[in-house]
Amino acid sequence: MAQLTIEVNGKSYVVGCEDGQEDHLRSLAALIDAKMREMAPGAGQLGETRLMLLGALMIADERGDAKAELSAAQARIGELEEELARADVRAAAALEAAAQKLEAMAAA
């Protein structure tokens, strides 16, 4: 298990993570740090713990919104795939009808 020092809102924390996950953990810490710095000016005299909690809640809210958007997009993809399948069936039927007409014209 790797240990590394991350900085959030000007404070250093030593945390552990699985080997190979260090860069991922650093990027998560940077996200939390950015959110806390974004909130800090308007948060008044909140303590560090409360500020971190509010930052985490905002990130969780954004994550929930992103999951909802992803779910809606996946549903739309499913609808479009069904439309495409129906269009393929119609196109195949139109080609078959055209081929039959051409064969009838050629036979005449």
Secondary structure, DSSP 8 states (H G I E B T S, - for coil): -EEEEEEETTEEEEEEE-TT-HHHHHHHHHHHHHHHHHHGGGS-S--HHHHHHHHHHHHHHHHHHHHHHHHHHHHHHHHHHHHHHHHHHHHHHHHHHHHHHHHHHHH-
